[in-house]
Amino acid sequence: MISFWIEDSTPFHWVYDKMILIIGTMFPIEMFPEFIKPIIRCTPIFVVTYGPAKLLIDFSIENFVQIFIAQIIYLIISVAIIGILYNKGVKKLNVNGG
């Protein structure tokens, strides 16, 4: 979506990939200080990468329901934001050439 406003979106992909690597897989949440853990648990990176991986290792129905509801909420928010950005981007789009 960022490509509607800038020509090269590669740096944004790089930053996003590194964030997933650092928070989601390379450094488990248990390694962070206690005051940061609730903040990380509210991020989409936790819901997409770390939460499901944790369920595979240590399954509990409470965690499953919590992560599943969080995934549904983030899905709804993401679809709404993507729809808004897409509509604004299409209005701004200027194609040069054929």
N, C-alpha and C positions, 0 to 999 in steps of 0.2 A: 504494500500500500504506500510505502514511503517513496516509491519510484514515481508516483504522480507528481511529487514536488521537487525531487532531485534526480539527477541523471544516474549517479552511481550509488547504489544502496549497499554495496559490499561491506563498508565499515559497520553499518548497523547490524548486518547478519553476523559479523565477527563478534561484536560485543554481546549479542544475544546468545550465540553459541558458547562463549566463554562463561557467561553468567550461569547457563544450565550446567556446564561442566563443573564449575566451582561449587555452586550451592547444591546442585542435584546429585552429583555422583562422587566428586573428588573429596569433598569435605562433608561428612554426614552431619546432620543437625546436632547430634550429641556432642560434637566437638566445639560448638559455639557456646558462648556464655549464656547463662540462664535468662538474662534480661533480653537477649536477642531472639531466643527460640520462639516466643509467641509471634513475633513479627515475621519470621521466616515461614512459620506455619500458615500465615495468611497470604503468602505469595503464590502466584500461579505455578512457579517453578516447583514448589513443594508438592502441589496438587498433581502435577503432570509427571514428575520424575521420581522424587524421593518417596512420596506417599505410597504409590503402587509397589515400588521396590521393597519398601518396608513391610507391606502386606504379604508379599511372597515369602519373606523371611520369618515374620512373626505375625501371623494372621489373628485378628480378633474382629468380631462382628461389629463392635462399637467403632473401631477405626475404619472399617470398611464403609459403614454407613456415613461416617463423618467425611471421609475422602470422597465418596460418591456424590454426596450432596454438594460439597465444595466444587467438584468437577462440573456438575450441572449448573451451578451458579456462575462459574467462570465461563462456561460455554454460552450461556444466555448473554452475559455481559460482552463477551468477545464478538458474538454475532451482531449485537446492536452497534458496537463501536465500529466493526468492519463495515457494516451497512452504511453508517453515517460517513465514514472516511471514503468509501467507494463512491458514494453519490457526489461528495464534494470534489473528489479527484477526477471523476469523469467530466464534471463541469469545467475544471481547470485544464484538462488534457488538450495539448496542442501537438498534432502529428505533423512533422515536417517530411515532405517527400510523398511517396505513393502510398 
